[in-house]
Amino acid sequence: MRAAFRRARVAPHAASGHALLVTAPSWPCYLALHESGELLGRAEEAVASLASCAVCPRSCRVNRLEDEVRVCHTGRLARVSSYFPHLGEEDCLRGWNGSGTIFFSFCNLECVFCQNHDVSQAGEGVEVAPGELAAIMLDLQRVGCHNINFVTPEHVVPQILEALPLAVEAGLRLPIVYNTSSYDGVESLAWLDGVVDVYMPDFKLWEKRSALRFLKAKDYPEVACRVIGEMHRQVGPLEIDEHGLARRGVLVRHLVMPGLLEESAEIFRFLSRELSPDTYVNVMGQYRPDFQTAKYPEIHRRPSAEEMCAARRLFYEAGLHRIDDRGPIRRGPPW
């Protein structure tokens, strides 16, 4: 029996006076691509590529059109675990009605500390046809979400692009947020150029040995640097509109992990020096030991208060902009 996924519900704040500000925005960049026919062309190219899949850096070369699978365990159709107005995202994404998050099942990384392993590794969720995925986007727009937020989309970019023209034809006008681990393929990002309004990449680890041990992807740091650089080239620094909502740009997340502060420091330096000191970053303290971390004693604990304070100081020294999921944008240290 296929597992059911969580469907959209109206966010608690939807009935507030703020809801009067919600209008279908005219800026989503994919509208021009759709009008020209380019969006449909990219979708067709992306889906055809599944015959010898290299959608992500794994380059498994299996025929996903025939439901052959390997690392991401995903064949012809995307699998969705849940979708709903998310009120726990960064303030500029959740607004007052929530970010319209669509959580995809499975993942192209194998993080030993994953807190959502029931979805990312076990694949909890339901396969959805293109029309069904388009209907999900429209459902989230209908209940007042401020954006469509694709979570863990790296391995299903062709399926997203296939569904998007159907959603646009039916009236989708919300900006697209691409919420990724940063283990994305070069070709995927080329297909997404002019489609995504806000990129939200996670930069996890800096050292190859750490990436191999904890993510099972030795090339992750190199890929993440390349991927985030390309995202910044496409959309630039984060832009916030007059209502405090993200309109366009890059917003980076970094999860602080125990005992790996030097890697955090290197990531902050890279973002400031190689990307831009105007980069906005959410320095996250939500790490907890989970999944397989009992086998990895060095990370089988939460970061201490001292480590979190040190991480934020390192971030401040790099001169970046801080944004989090508890309040408005601010620059500088939180103390």
Secondary structure, 3 states (H helix, E strand, C coil): CCCCCECCCCCHHHHCHHHHHCCCCCCCCHHHHHHHCHHHHHHHHHHHHHHHCCCCCCCCCCCHHHCCCCCCCCCCCEEEEEEEEECCCCHHHHCCCCEEEEEECCCCCCCCCCCCHHHHCCCCCEEECHHHHHHHHHHHHHCCCCCEEEECCHHHHHHHHHHHHHHHHCCCCCCEEEEECCCCCHHHHHHHCCCCCEEEEECCCCCHHHHHHHHCCCCHHHHHHHHHHHHHHHHCECEECCCCCEEEEEEEEEECCCCCHHHHHHHHHHHHHHHCCCCEEEEECCCCCCCCHHHCHHHCCCCCHHHHHHHHHHHHHHCCEECCCCCCCEECCCC
